[in-house]
Amino acid sequence: MSRSESLFASAQKHIPGGVNSPVRAFKSVGGTPLFFKHAEGAYVIDEDDKRYVDYVGSWGPMILGHSHPDVLDAVRNQLQHGPVLRRADRAGNRNGRTGLLAGSVDGHGAYGQLRH
């Protein structure tokens, strides 16, 4: 049994569908989802140490690749000031782009439209 199969079997005991998204539940398509433990650049590594090219890129957020040094530096810099999520702040309002940096919501729940 692969590590992903083992993790999936265990996760199904605690999480509906065994994953954190109904899209990845696999019940209707069959099979076992891959469980990833590391990502860097254009690659992701699963729990069985198999390496894959990440063509999905988290649907856009990883456009620079996983663990891009400039992104990591920016995150480290912000952490020195404390994370400010879903609140008005100066960093999220640069050049009138409120919400583009932090992903603000429209006030109707966690999946509101991005404000420009």
Secondary structure, DSSP 8 states (H G I E B T S, - for coil): --HHHHHHHHHTTTSGGGSS-GGG--TTT-S----EEEEEBTEEEETT--EEE-SSGGGTTTTT-BT-HHHHHHHHHHHTT----SS--SGGGGGG-TTTTTT---SSSTT-----
